[in-house]
């Protein structure tokens, strides 16, 4: 019953409550026999362990300052620069990320220093990552709690190997490093460079400049010819 009562307040309150019980068991009982002292110590240690576990689990409690989007919960750790455009579907994004299991906090995914690039909504990452990233700003960091059906139990995806066991909720911390708005000049330039490579892009630009120069020369020729007419 005491264990069930712990975990309903802040971390300081839980540790204070457990310490009070510890003191009551030892001081109140005056340690009249070694068996009672041993039992008291075991109970107090169990209560302190419950308090520590409750404090750790409160960080993943969706009711503790998390926002909800469908079955997914997310929390903004750093708002970044939100004066400009926010990420939407079909935008190209660059992120750093780290994935952990909620159950034992083991890291199973991450890209380290080099940012990961993908198109939001393109299906190259977990559905939960795409859902949780919508509306992010450059420099923003979010923590996502992704349920199994939006993570590695997604029925629309096939995984050659799953890094977590079936039914696992996963925790991702994502920082948006950069983004390119779909349809912008930079977006099409990057797409073209990806398709034809840098040499091909340079060749296309030279050819386009040549066509433009010929058109301008022809227009000047027509203008001069028109002036010569009586």
Buried (B, 14 or more C-beta within 10 A) or exposed (E): EEBEEBBEBEBEBBBEBBBEBBEEBBEEEEBEEEEBBEEBBEBBEBBBEBBBBBBEEBBBEEEEEBEEEEEBBBBBEEEBEBEEEBBBEEBBBBBBBBBBBBBEEEEBBEBEEEBBBBBBBEEEBBBBBBBBBBBBBBBBBBBBBBBBBBBBBBEEEEEEEEBBEEEBBBBBBBBBBEBBBBEEEEBEEBBBBEEEEEEEBEEEEEEEEEEEEEEEEEEEEEEEEEEEEE
